[in-house]
Amino acid sequence: MTRAMRVRALLALAVVALSVYIAVTVPARLGLDLRGGTQIVLETRDSPTATADTRATDRTVEVLRRRIDALGVTEPVLTRSGDRRIIVELPGVQDPREAADVLGRTAQLTFHPVVGAAGASPSGPGQPLPQRPGELVLADEDGRRLRLGPPSLTGADVAEAKAVIDPQNGLGWYVDVEFKDGGGGKWARLTGQAACAALGDPARRVAIVLDDKVISSPQVDREVGCRTGIVGGSTRITGGFGGDEARELALLVNGGALPVPVETVEQRTVGPTLGAEAIRSSAQAAVIGTVLTGLFVIAVYRLLGALAVLALACYGAISYAALAALGATLTLPGLAGFVLAIGMAVDANVLVFERAREEYARRGTARRSLRSALATGFRQAFSAIADSNITTLIAAVLLFLLASGPVRGFGVTLGIGVLASMVSALVVTRALADFAVARAAVRRRPHLSGIGGTGTVRKWLTRRDPDLMGRRRRWLAVSAAALLLAVAGIFVRGLDFGVEFTGGRLVEYSTSSPVDVDRARDALADAGFPRAVVQSSGEGGLTVRTDGMSNDEEARIGEAVGALAGGKAEKVRDELIGPSLGAELRQGALVALAVAVGAQLLYLAVRFRWQLGTAAVVAMVHDAVILVGVFAWLGKPVDGVFLAALLTVIGYSVNDSVVVFDRIRELRAAHGGRSFARVTNTALLQTVPRTLNTGMGAVFILAALAVLGAGSLTDFALALLIGVVVGTYSSMLTAAPLAVEFHARGEARPRGGARRPAGRPAREGEATRV
């Protein structure tokens, strides 16, 4: 064993050992869509007295944190996102109504002197109406309107508030308020001023106002002296409260007032059963898909295939450990990305083994060596591995930078998976393979190694030597027809944008017995929701989507669905997206796609000549449009998860094209005298085994996800399956023919601008780089 081999072996052992240690000792953080709970995204708004800047949002986070602590939620998470947004995660909270109401209340608590009675307001009962400078007109608990003077105290003067019940004196529930030192003096002055008015005079009352609503307006007792007031620094807030109302008021007072108003722009609730089902189905898909992929790789590459499967297991440990060490949140799309990356990790191994097969077959019998063929395979495949993984990393980075929520988590998982796959293939697989081919038993039986033969597909291609590029315009015509069919689907059927892009609310119910969709639509129309979009969701599932739905309306819809099922409808998923956020996400999706295309073109222009880069980008757009068109024809939702799949398909499409173009560049440098079409045809035939084997590895994983997954996971896997099939075709029979056409047109017009006569080959120095 050489020194380099020993270093690689030690490095591989260290990486795997560290990954296993981290995976065992550091648990991964599950997202709410996997463990159940509620996520609420709040956006701060400007008020007449304050601007919703970064400092105001940070103070709002602290107030919300105190409120959530009082709610008793286990392991809540509050983070500021940007200058105005606050993400609140509440594990285990299945009914978000109470949490949303408590979090969204501004809780501006003020204590006012009552100036006198007021007439009816033209704005309607309970509406504030400015009278004189500094005065308000509000309705009291009984609906009578009062003129209130400027506030004498605020919630900042309160030290503590407690919900108390007094059944003996008939007070029921009330809130006991203790003032701070300075607040006690203000309270004495306020009540002393009110005590100067006669009994029965509205001016003898003190109004306690919460968010411009009078919650209590008690009259000062006859025992209180004029200008002396109530001394002692405490009071009671009464108002016919129930226990929950009194506790909520005490919670709001103790938490403090929000410095600026907040608005709920996004709300997601996932039931624990749905999260557990997602984990179970994803785990099953991962096991079954990995086993099938492993058996396929072993059948094709024998001993080295078995070692590659072992390296895949190490890849799983490495990527999981990286997620845990970074504290990344593993979401449902992220889990799907983790499973998908297993299939993609096969690609690097396949690239190496195919190059090693070629090298072993190229050498004469006397010069054949498994060790040297394997070393050459790793060296020659490195460029294609690096280029193809960088294109996927570009898509992952764009998802992280431009997407949000679970889709951003998918980008993180995909990026980590790509890096881990490179470590797995170039370090772990290399160390294992070097050790294996150095054994005497393997050298005596090279066919058992997996690289001692050329393989069935390569033998057939070598024997037939089909001229695919001679029929390039036929392949381009097929691609154009598929493209037109996809575009027709987009215009004829339209796109079913999810709530992320349109705004609105989507609720998924699980029922004990199946509910007919048409009956559900009629029942919801009778209940006052004629425009609700109702769709079936798996066995015994139903989704309802509306432009806007309050919590009370959602309760009514749930009752209607439960009545149709003959029992109770269990809410397993609840998503609310504000219209402003929906427009923002829609714009972000378009920006992400545009930036993806531009970034891929820029990278390919640097790595290859412009004809190849343009051909790859055109093929990538071809794949993306076909995927969107198929979803339009199938009536599948175009949502955030679909966007993640679409950007992944873009990366996969360029990945495949890069491998072909990398071989073209290599052959062009070695055989500069051959025509570009012939070089491209040879490169295509040489890379077909790799393309098919890698595609099969991904298909096993995705098919398992599509069959065993549930809900959005099924649509995600379906989108990627379509992308893999279309991407495999386009890399061979769209990108390559386009590159030949672009090259022919470029060769026909040399740099000076004069058109070269048809049929004349390029002179020395006219050929441009590949």
C-alpha positions, 0 to 999 in steps of 0.5 A: 500500500502506497503512502497516498493510499494510507493517507486516504484510508486514514482520512476516510476512517477519521471522517466516518468515525467522526460522523458516526460519533456525531450521529449517535450523540447529537440528535437531529432537529425535526421540523414541525411538519415531521413532529407536529405543531404550528408555525406562525409567521408575523410581520410587524407594521408601522403605527402612528407612533412607531416605525416597524424597523429592526429594533422595533421587531427585536423588541416585539420578539422579546414581548412575544417570547414572554407571552409564549413562555406564559402559554406553557409551550414546550421548546418554542422557537422565535426567530427574526427573519429580515427586518420585519418578519418573526417566525414562531414555532410552537411544537405540539400546538394543534389548534393555532387559534388561541396562540394566534390570538394571543400573539397577534394582540397588540395589548396596549393597556391604558387607564383613562379618566372618564370625562363624561357620557357621549352620544352615539357614534356615526362609525358604529358601536364600539368604534373609537371617535376623537372628540377633543384633542387627546380624548376618545369616545369608546363604549363601556361594557354595557354599550354606553358611550363614554368620553375618555381623557388622555391615559394616566397609566399604561401597561408599563406601570404594571408590575404583575397581573394574576387571574383570580376567582372569588366565588364567595363574594360573587365576583367570579373571575377577575384580574388582580393588578399590582402596580410598580412604585411609580404606578401606584402614585399615578393610580392614586391620583387618577382615582382621587380625581374621579372621587371628586365627582358625584355618585352616579356621575360617569366622571366618577368612573375609571376606564381600563382600555385594552387595544381601544376596547373598554374591558372594565370601567369601575366606579370609585367607591364612596369611601375613597376621598377626593384627591386622595385616591386609592392608596396601596398600589393595586386594583382589580379588573372586573368585566364578567370574565370567564376563567380563560378570558381572565388568564389570557388578560393576565398573560397579555398584561404580564407579557407587555404591549407590543411596540408595533402592531403585527399581522399574521402572514403565514400559518402552518399546522401539522398534526402529529399523526401526519408527521409520524406518517411522513417519517414512516413513509420516508424511512420505508422509501429510503430503505427500499429504494436504497436496497434496490439501488444497492442490488442494482449497483452490485449486479452491474459492478460486482465487488466494487459495486458492493464497496460503493454500497458500503460507501453509500452507508457511510454517505448517509452517516456523513450527511446526517452528522453534518445536518445534526452538527449544523443544527439544521432543521430536517423538514419533510422536503428536506427528508425527501432531499436526503433520500434523493441525494442517496440516488445522486450519490451513486452518480460519482461512483458510476462515473469512476467505475465506467472510466476505469472499465474503459481504461482497463479495456483500452490497455493491452493484455500485458499492460492491464492492471486493475489498480492503474485502471482504477487510479486513472478512472478516478483521475479522469472522472474528477472533472465531470464529478466536480462540474456536475456536482457544482451545477447541483450545488448552484440549485441548492444555494439558490433554494437556500437564498431565494426560497423560504420555509420547508423549501429552504430546508430542502436546499440545505439538505440537498447541498449537504448531500451533494458535498457528502456524496463527493466525500463518499465517492472520492475518499471513502470509495477510493480507500475501499476500492484501492484496498480491494484491487490490491488483493491477490485474489482479486487480481487473479479474477479481474472479472469479479472486480466489476471493472474487468469487463466492459459491460453489456450496454457498452458491448452492444453500443461498440458492436452497433456503433449507431450514428445518433448525431446523423439523425440529430434533427429528428431528435430535435423534432421530437423534443420540439413536439414534446415542448409544444405539447407541454406548452399547450397543457399550460395554456389549455389546462392552466396551472393550479397554483398552491396557496403559497403563490396565491394566498389563502388557506388550505386545510386537510382533514382526515375522516373515518370514512371516504367523503365524496368530493362533489357532496363535500362541495355542495355541503360547503356551498350550503354552509356559505363557502361556494368558492371553496376548492375541494379535492381528495387527498389519499384514502379518507382525506380531503383538502379544502382551499379558500381565498380567505378563511377565519378560524371560526369559518374553519371550525364550521367547515370542519363540522360540515366535513365531519357530518358528511363522514358520519363522525368527526373530521380530524384536521391534519394540516392547516396552511394560511398564506397572506395575499402579500406573502403569496405575491412575494413568494410568486415573485421569488419563484420567478426570480429563482428560476431566472437566476438559476438559468443565468447562473447555470449559463454563466458557469457553463460559459466559463467551463465550456465554449458558448455553443455547449453552454447554450445547448445545455441551458436550452435543454434545461429550459426544455426539461423545466417546461415539460415538467410544468406542462405535465403537471398542468395536464395532470392537474397537480398543484404548483406549490413550494414543494414543486418549486424545489423539485423543479430547481432540482430537475434543472440541476439534474438536467445540467448535470447530465449534459455536463458529463457528456460535454466533459467527454466531448472536451476530452475527445476534442483535445485528443482527436482534433482532426475529427469532425465535431459531430463525430466527436460528439457521437463518440462521446455520447456513446461512451457516456450512455452506460453512465447515464443509464446506470445513474438514472436507474439508481435515482429511479429506484429511490424516487419510485419508492418515494412515489409509491410509499410517500403521502401527500406532497411527498408523492407529488415531489417524487413524481416531479423528480421521476418525470425530470429524471426521464426527460433529463436523461433523454434531453442530455443525450438527444437534445443538448448534444444535437443542439451543440452540433447544430450551434457548432456547425453554424459557428464554424460556417462563420469564422471570426472575421465575419466572412462566411466559410464555403460550405463543406470546407473544414476549419483551417488550423487555428480556426477551431475554438475551445470546447 
